[in-house]
Amino acid sequence: MKIGLSTFPTTYSMSAVDLAREAEARGFDSLWVVEHTHVPASRRTPYPLGGDLPSIYWEAYEPFTFLAQAAAVTETLNVGTGICLAAQHHPIALAKRAASLDALSGGRFLFGVGAGWLGEEMANHGFAYADRWKVLREHVLAMQACWTEKDAEFHGEFVDFDPVWVEPKPVSQPHPPIYIGATSTWAMARIAEYAQGWYPVHVPEFDDRLQLLAEECERHGRDVREIDIALLTMPGSADQLAELAAKGVNRIVLSLPTADADTCRTTMDGFAPLIEWAEAAATE
């Protein structure tokens, strides 16, 4: 079991350089950051968690820039988008950006993607809320072509281009692993079709979704054990960690507050028992 961190990084929170160094020194496996390209000033879409939308949603840094700094000052820490709203980027440009980060980090990039929830944000990027998952699928498939083919081309409903050369190629083979960040029943089929990982929140339906994921993987001729599961949760004991591992969870991702360096260090120190439990389990 690996233990990672997730955060909304801003100008007033712990810097990328300091956070990455401190996380790696404490034994964390990965650092994941969120993305919203913007938040429309006027919106009808409600915040999914209720209440007012926290300002960190529009204040967070652009993730690839932040993660590049984190990767540059570390040697073993994986860096991930948790998640990148990949449908809101041109797939050729995003493929180059992701491959560059993967190559510069020595293959330490974990590419979490999702369709998002903010309809007005999607409209500003030129597509409808109802089409978000279809657009995301084509963007991911088009990026995979750019990463793995010399003369890459893609012809779909939302993405269409003749052969192109996109360099550098990623270090990760065949490409950076794609983690789909969603917990709906429909997401399981998407993971089985074109992803290598699952990046869910620990919802009450988690066990049911795991079973459905196994069924979808079998339908696609895949072994569910091939899917790298990075679960956003907070286990309260070594036994709970062991239970999740037994279910196929490979990585626990803990939420780190958007806060100053002292607060972040204290929070990471408070996670020490989880690191110890994971290290102890690895030696058993």
Residue, then its C-alpha position, 0 to 999 in steps of 0.5 A: m500500500k502506498i500513501g499519497l497526498s492531494t491538495f488545492p495549491t494556491t499562492y498562499s499555501m505551501s510552495a510546490v518546492d517545499l511541499a514536495r521535499e517535505a512529502e518525499a522526506r516523510g515517505f509519501d508516494s505521490l502528490w496530486v493536485v486539482e484543476h479548474t481552468h477558471v470558474p465563471a463569475s455567473r453560474r447556475t450549477p450548484y456546488p456538489l458538496g452544498g453551500d458556497l463554492p470555496s475560493i480555492y476552486w478558482e485560486a488553484y495553480e495550473p497543475f502541470t506548472f506546479l507539478a513540474q516544480a515538485a518533480a524537479v526537486t524530488e527523486t522518488l515522489n510521483v506527481g499526479t493530477g487529481i484530476c485534470l479536466a482533460a476535455q477542456h484542453h486541446p488533446i494534441a497540446l495536452a499530450k505534449r504537456a503531459a509527455s513533457l512532465d513525464a519525461l522530465s520527471g523520469g516517468r513519475f507522472l500519474f495522469g488523473v482525468g475527469a469530466g468535471w461538474l461545472g457546466e458553465e466552465m465547459a460551455n466556455h471551452g466550447f462543449a455541452y455538459a451532456d457531451r462531457w464524457k464523450v469529449l473526454r474519451e476522445h481526448v484521452l484516446a487521441m492523446q494515447a495515439c500521440w504518445t505511442e505513434k510517430d505519425a499519430e492521427f485521430h478521427g472522431e466526433f469531437v476530435d479530428f486530425d490527420p497525422v502529426w508528430v508530437e514529441p517528446k514521447p513519454v518515459s512511461q510505457p506505453h504512456p503515462p497511466i490514466y486514472i479516471g476520477a469518478t464513482s458513477t456506475w458508468a465510470m466503471a465501463r470507461i475505466a475498463e475501456y481506456a484507463q489504467g487506474w481509478y481515482p475515486v472518493h471513498v463513497p458508501e457504494f465503493d464495494d458495489r463499484l469494485q464488483l462492477l469494475a471487475e465485471e466490466c474488466e472481464r467484459h473487456g478482456r482485462d483483469v481487474r487486478e491490472i487497475d491501479i486504485a488510488l482511493l481518496t480516504m482516511p483509514g482510521s487503523a491498520d486493520q482498515l488499511a489492510e481491508l482496503a488492500a485486500k479489496g485491491v486498493n493500491r494507494i491511499v490518497l489523503s487530503l492536505p489542507t490549502a494552508d501555510a507551510d507550518t500547518c501542512r507540516t503538522t498535518m503531514d506529521g499527523f499522517a505518520p501512523l498511516i505511513e508506518w502501517a503501510e511500511a509494516a504491511a509491506t514487510e509482512 
